[in-house]
Amino acid sequence: MISVICAWNNKDLLEKMLLSSLKKQSYHDWELIAINAKEEHLFSASATLNLGAERAKGDILLFAHQDIEFLKEDALERLNEYCNNYEF
């Protein structure tokens, strides 16, 4: 599983960009861990992303910003293949 971890502060942007493109992925074994630092009373991006990593259930952790979008529908599939076929 791929855990997509995102620190966000704009729900509309998160849904329009990142979440919308995740829903179009051909690879479906992913989870989104979207953390709003203000709601969690966190004071830095690193603390927010570390909390996301702690909550992640996936073998692969993908840290993404709220305003990115995956342009290709097989992006997560290709990432999964790469991670499973190469040692890094």
Secondary structure, DSSP 8 states (H G I E B T S, - for coil): -EEEEEEES-HHHIIIIIIHHHHT-S---EEEEEEEHHHHT--SHHHHHHHHHHH--SSEEEE--TT---SSTTHHHHHHHHHHHS--
